[in-house]
Amino acid sequence: MPTLGLPDPEGPRPSLATLAQWDAVRLFVERAAAIVPGFELSEDNRDGVELICRRLDGIPLGIELAVVRLRALSVQQLLDRLDDRFRLLTLGSRTVLPRHQTLRALIDWSYELCTEREQLLWARVSVFAGSLDLEAAEAVCSGEGIDREEILDLVTELVDKSVLLREEHRTTVRYRMLDTLRQYGRERLAASGEEAVRLRRHRDYYRGLAADARAALFGPAQVQWFTRLHLEHANLRTALERCLAEPEQTVCGLDMAADLLYHWITSYYLGEGRRWLDQALALCTEPDGARARALWTDSWLAVIQSDIDAAAAMLEESRSLGTRLGLEPVLAYTALYSGMVAMYRGETRSAIALYEEAVVRHRATGDPVGLALALIRLSLAHSFIGDSPRAIALGEESLEVCDAYGEGWHRAYTMMALGVDVWRQGDTARAAALEKESLAFNRSLDDPLGVGVNLEVLAWIAATERDHTRAARLLGALGTLWHAIGAPLSGYGHLVHYHEDCEAAVRRALGKPSFNAACRQGARLSYAEALEYALEDELPSGETAAGGRPSPLTPRESEIAQLVARGLSNKEIASSLVIAQRTAEGHIEHILSKLGFTSRAQVAVWVAEQHRTSEADGELPPGDTV
């Protein structure tokens, strides 16, 4: 099905004149002017026009049929009513071929050009959200009319007919279906009586994928799994929704949300993960092992968010269940996370005892994940009380555990912990090298929590070296990052006093005007620029005050961007604003296009940058947001 061109969603926002030259927009404006005399593209309507064209996937007939509705609707009203595009777009000229009189008829015609098996695959693929890979298509769409071995050839045919769009993702290929074709396919699937079966297979496949990722967490395939989960986030979210919507599947949803722990903490989905776990725990009240595991899982997210009282309550219940049911892994993890709670509350000796208990228990269960985590935290605790030899020994032991499994994420956090103690000993050069090595890995994984802690330590190192301007810039960048994550020092709250000491020293050294100016400069760095500066010690060439530019978003889009930054799903955004979910999705698509982004995580960071720069321009110190 041919489509007309639109601006690159990954590129910069085009000017009004440039936007008007794109084929899809030009067609819309030409047809609209014929129906509404005097209609023209303007700054007021450009966002709605472009978003309508995107929502219709640039399909010429869809655009022409939509424009007809301008006889009675404004551009914004038309956009808001596009949720059921097939019902809305039913008016066509009687002078054209019948198959081109409605959007449905056009897609009917395209559908009829496919073979029976291609039609069947088209309908079945409609259960996927976002995109899918070949393995997922084989697992979910095969059987009852399509052999698994036929899927590859059928996918190829649908790509050739533009029903599926091929997308390159590093070493893998994924497939995406235009939303218009997805909605059509879903209606066909429902009519066939297969919808429930395919939705169940989709749910089960992604439930299994989450479990497989958790099992492969501590090993050489770790980064590939984290990346894959990120690409599959929309499908994982859909699977969780289905699990928790069916009473007999809620325990599966609870297990799945717990299995995705590292997906939640190595991304900007921290708040979303917490909500899934809270929702599942509210539904699954049976005092069993699944609940015990979900409780300690949720407690770590709460610790990262500095919600310490909630974390402590969950850990108490989890420990009680673990004791009563004789679940040694549960007792090991509750000891570990209870140690984090104790450290946050300033109870260092109690924390050390709990961490030591966790080390013993994790050794006994043979769990390298828990062992590495416990060793990292125990190393930081001993560093905190000035016992450097013990801190270094524990850190080196953690490295040995990680290296034995070819693991990278926990190893990066171990290097961070070692960097803290080496800095405390006064070896700033070696400390900086450790933090930068850790930061390089966390950047490759796009782990904002790990990146944040690395930037913190690098700021402390800069202050120790009397490079006060660099320290202030890093503090400014950190304010933006922590605001985006919603988790100051990401679960390492006992280190806050180092941050406070650093800020106070740098403020005294530079004086208020210079300190605030350097903070503003750091706050205005993009995420990528901040990491480049942290690693290279020099500001990126052409550094600009991104926050000084006016927002390209409309007030409505800004409101939705704020909700995206808070981690709300499309469904939750729609409910909050009392709009259709598809309308919310359309706004988000346009936000991504305007900002030149490809993910919600980038939107969250951008929102935080805007917020942070506004505060900096108002001469607010970074301590007010960190």
Buried (B, 14 or more C-beta within 10 A) or exposed (E): BEBBEBBEBEEEBBEEEEBBEBBBBBBBBEBBBEEBEEBEBEEEBBBBBBBBBBBBBBBBBBBBBBBBBBEEBEBBEBBBBBBEBBEBBBEBEEEEEEBBBBBBBBBBBBBEEBEEBBBBBBBBBBBBBBBBBBEBBBBBBBBEBBEEEBBEEBBEBBBEBEBBBEEEEEEBBBBBBBBBBBBBBBBBBEEBEBBEBBBBBBBBBBBBBBBEBBEEBBEEBBBBBBBBBBBBBBBBBBBBBBBBEBEEBBBBBBBBBBBBBBBBBBBBBBBBBBBBBBBBBEBBEEEBBBBBBBBBBBBBBBBBBBBBEBBBBBBBBBBBBBEEEEBEBBBBBBBBBBBBBBBBBEBBEBBBBBBBBBBEBBBEEEBBBBBBBBBBBBBBBBBBEEBBEBBBBBBEBBBEBBEEBEBBBBBBBBBBBBBBBBBBBEBBEBBBBBBBBBBBBBBEBBBBBBBBBBBBBBBBBBBBEEBBBBBBBBBBBBBBBBBBBBBBBBBBBBBBEBBEEBBEBBBEBBEEEBBBBBBBBBBBBBBEBBBBBBBEEEBBEEBEBBBEEEBBBBEBBBBBBBBBBBBBBBEBBBEBBEBBBBBBBBBBBBBBBBBBBEBBBBBBBBBBBBBBBEBBBEEBBBEEBB
